[in-house]
Amino acid sequence: MHLLKRRASWCATSRKINFIALSFALLLCLFSAAPPGAAFADGAAECMTELSTGTVIHSVNASAKLPMASTTKIMTALIIIEDCDPDEIITVPDEAVGVEGSSMYLKHGEQISVRDLVYGLMLRSGNDSAAALAIHHSGNTENFAGVMNERARSMGALNTNFTNPSGLPDQNHYTTAADLCKIACTAMKNDSFKKVVSTKNYTGKFRSFVNKNKLLSMVEGANGIKTGYTLKAGRCLVSSAERNGMGVVCVVLNCHDMYERCSCLLNEAFERYSLKKIDGGRVFMCDGIPCTIRCDNSFLVDNKKEMSLNITKTNCSARVNRGDEVGKLEIYCENDLIFSANLYSIISRNKIF
């Protein structure tokens, strides 16, 4: 009898252990089967945009206001590149020496060019460089932050507020993944900025640097942009790549595996989407009248969807002169309108014979 009781007890315990093991295995399968980025950390966000068309092709939590650490320096660098002489030699101010966080180790009274400071800002993420450049541009970092906010608003980044040029923690220093993507897209259209952030190794007149951005060696066509990290912001990366004439900018905020995640998103974007160009001189027929859209244009195509073209007449006049608007061209990916343009006659004629 005692033996039967012990066997019954052992069986019950064994069933309990098996149940726990099975439950754990099921949970493990669920998490391992989840697609990349499906389980999001609190305060994480992503946004990805095709550069030339401004088409947002991926967005998760992109309107949440979050800290962005040193990705702040994208705006700092762009302002300096647009407004300052890169060959000007400046004396490092006392306020730029010993700034907390990442540094290019500027010294009291050191002479250095604006160009070398910009490369130190973007390749080595020097907070001291950010302070020196801000003071050179605006007299102090507070005034420079005001300029940063003005530029942000002009770019349509309306949910962003800068309080410093480097990204040091401040409760009023924040952006969104969508806004940061807009800022980065604007910056990457500046050739001088693009040259800086795509440089792996820099040798300047006063300093030399190796770029900390590992993505430049991880992704085909990678050409920028900026890393960032603080305890509050987590790991942040604004990345960019170009293939076959198509540029993609990707932002991830508070992402522990930021390089792997950006690599995955960029590769998926180039696999799924294609940039198509349409010649402004290409002739279309609208109600028997040859016409064109006048200007060259580009549009983004989802390779997984069927594309269709539609031409509608908008001018019902009996007489059409050369240059008159006669219709509208629309291009669809299935039910999504991806491009539209007015059509203009390239001849003069009566429409009624």
N, C-alpha and C positions, 0 to 999 in steps of 0.2 A: 504493500500500500504506500509506504513512504517513497519507494522507488518510482511508483507511478506519479506521485505528487511532484517529485523532483523533475521527472521528465516533462510533466505538464508545465511546470514553472520555466524550465529551460526552453521549451517550445514557444511559450509566450514571449520570453525575453528575446529569443531569436527572431520572432516575427516583428517585434518592435524595432530591433536593430536593422532588419532588412527594410522595414518601412522607412526608417530615417535615411538609410543609405540610398534607397530609391528616390526619395524626395529630394535629397541633395543632388543626385545625378540628374534629375529632371530640371532642377533649377540651373545646374551648370550647363545643361544643353540649351536652355532658353537663353541664357546670357551669351553663350558662345555662338549661338545662331543669329543673334541680333546683328543687323548691318552696321558698318562703321558709323559712329556718331549717333546711333539710335538712342543709346542711353546717355543723356546729356547731364553733365555736372551742373549744379546750381550756379547761375551766373555765367554760363557758357553761351557763346553766340557765334554764328557763321554768316558770311555773305560772299557771294562770288559774282563778278560782273565781267562781261565781254567789253573790252576797252573801247573799241572804235564806235560801237553802236550804243553803249551804255545799257545794254540789256542785262538785267539781273537774271542769272541762270540757276542760282541756288541761294536759299535764305532760310535760316533757322534762328528764331529769337533775335532777329537782326535789328529790331527797334528798341531793345532793352538798353537803358543807360548804364554803362559799365566803365570801370577804369581800364586804361589801355597801356599803362607802363611806357616803355621807351618807343613804342610805335608813334607816340606823340612827335618824335623827332622828324617824322615825314613832313609835317607842316613847318617845323622850324627850318629844315634844310631848304624846302621849296621857297620860303620867303627870302632867305638869305641869297639863294641862287638867283631869284628874280630881281632883288633890290640892290645887291652889293657887288663890288668889284672883286672877283676872286683872287686877283693878284695883289690886292692891297695888304700891306704888312701892318699888323696891329700889335700893341703891347698888351699882354695879358693882364686884366684888371685883378685886384686883390680878391674881389667877390667871386672870381672864377677859379680860385685856387683851393684845393681841398674840399670840393663839393662832394657830398655823400653819394655813394653808389658807384656805378661803373665809371671809369675815368681814363683819360689819355695822359694824366699826370702832368698837367700844365704847371709851370713854375712862376713864381713872383717875377714880374717884369720881363718875362720871356717874349721875344719877338717871333711872330709866326704869321703866316699868310692866312687869309680867309679861306682859300682853297684847301689848305692842309687841315684847318679846323672843321670844314664841312666833311672831309673824308674821315676825320677822327670821330665826328659826330655819328656818321652813318655806318662805318665799318667797325668801329670799336665801341660805339654807343657811349661816347664820353659825355657825362653830365657836366663836366667842367667846360667842355667845348660848347655845349648848349648855352651855358651861362655867358661865356665870353662872346659868342656870336650875338646873343640877345642884347647884351649891353652895348656892343658895337653898333647894332642896328637902331636901338630905341632908347639908349641911355640907361635902362635898367630892365630887369626881367618882368616887372609888373606891366610896364608900358608895352613890352613886346607881346605879352599874353593878350593884351587888348588888340594888337594887330592880328594875332593868330585867330582871334574870335571873329574879327571883321572878315578875314579871308575865308574862314569856314562858312560864314553865312553867305558869302558871294558864290560859294560852290554848292549851295543848297544843303549844307550840313547844319541843319537847324536844331539838332538835338545834341550838340557838342558844346562843351565849355572848357577852355584851357585856363589854367592858373599859373603855369610855368612852362618853360621851353623843353624840358627834359622828360617829363612823365613821372616825377617823384610824387608819392601818394598825397592826395588832397581830396577831401570829400566833394569839393566843387570842381574837380578835374575829371571829366568823363566824356565819353562819346558813345556811339552805337556802332555795331558792325556795319550797318548800312551807310552811316555817315563816313566812317573811316574808309570804306570802299570808295566813296565819292572823292574823298580827299586824295587817296592813293591813285585813283584813275586820273585825276587832274595832274598830279605830280608826274606820272609816267608819260604824259604827253609833252613834258618838258625834256628836251634832248640832253641838256646838261645834268639834270637830276637823274635821268635814266642811266647815263654814263657812270655816275657816281655809284649808284646802288647795284649795278651789275658788275662792278669791279671786284675781282677776287683778291688781288694784291696791288697795293698802291705804294709807289715811291715818290715822295714829294721833296720839295726843297728843304723843308725843316723836319719832317717826320715821315715814317713809312708804316703801313698798316696791312694786316691780313684780315679779310672780312670774316666776321663771326657767323654769318648766315650760311648754315650748312646746306640749305635748300638749293643753293647755286650749283652744287655738285650732285644733287639727288634727282633732279627732274630735267628731262630734255627741254631745252629752250628756256630754262629759268633765267630771269634777269633782274631779280630783286625780291623783297624790298627792305624789310626791317623786322628785327626781333624785339621782344620786350618781356620783362619779367619783374614783378614785385610780389610779395606775399599776398597783397590784397588783390592784385589783378590776375595773378596766376601767369601761366605761360601764354604769350600772345605772339602771333606772327601774321604779318602782312606779306603775302608772296605774290609773285608775278611770273608769267611765262609766255612765250610767243612761239607759235608753230604755224607754218604755211600762211603767214600774214595775219593770223588771228592772235590777239593778245587777251589774256585772262588775268584778272586781279582777284586774289582770294584773301579773305580776312577770317582768322579764327581767334577768338578771345577766350581766355581761361580754358585752354586746351592742353592737357598734360602731354599728349603725344603730338604736339603741334606740327612737327616736320612730317611725320607719317600721315597725319590727317590732311595737311595741305597737298602733299604728294598725291594722295588718293583722289582728292577733289579735282585737282588740276588735270590729272590723267583722265578722269571720267569726263571732264568738260570737253577735252580735245577729242575724245572718242565719240561722244554723243553729238556734238555740235560742229557745224561748219560755217565759215563766213563766206557768203556769196556776194559778188560784186556785180552791179548792173551798170552798163555804160550809158552815160547821159545821151549819147548819140544814137543809141539803138532805136530802130524804128518800130513802132506799134501801129496797128490799124484800128481806128476808132470810127465806126459808122462810115467806113470807106475812106477816111481821111488819114494820111500818114502823119504821125506825130511822135514826139520824143518827150522824155522827162527833163531834158536840158542838162542836168548835172549828174555826175557820177555819184552813185550811192552804194552802200553796203547794207546787208541785212543778215541776221543770224538764222540758220536753219537747224531744226531738230532732226537729226538723221533718222530718227525712229518714226517720223510722221510723214504722211504724204503731202506734197506741195502742190498748190493749184494757183492759177492766175485768173484774175477777173478784170475786165475792162468795161466801164460804164460811161455812157454819153452824158455830158453835163451841159452842152451847148446846143440849143435847138434853133439857133439863128439860120436863116436861109443862106446868108453870106458869111464865109469864114475867111479871115485874113491871116496871113502868116504870123505866127506868134500868139494867136488867140488860144485861150484854154478851151479845149473841146471835150475833155473827159478825165477820168480818173483810173489809175492803175492800182490794183490791190493784189497782194500776194498773201496766200494763206498757208499755214501748216495745219492741215485738217481744219478745225474750227477757229484757230487762232490767227488773227490778222497780224502779220509780222512786218509788213511794209506797205506803204501807200504813197502815191505821188500824183500830182496833176500832170495831165498830158497836154502838150501844146502843138498846134498844127505847124508843119514845116512848109506848107504851101498856102496859097490863096485861091479860093474857088467858090463857085456857087454850089450849094448842096443839092439844089433841085435842078434837074436838066429838062 
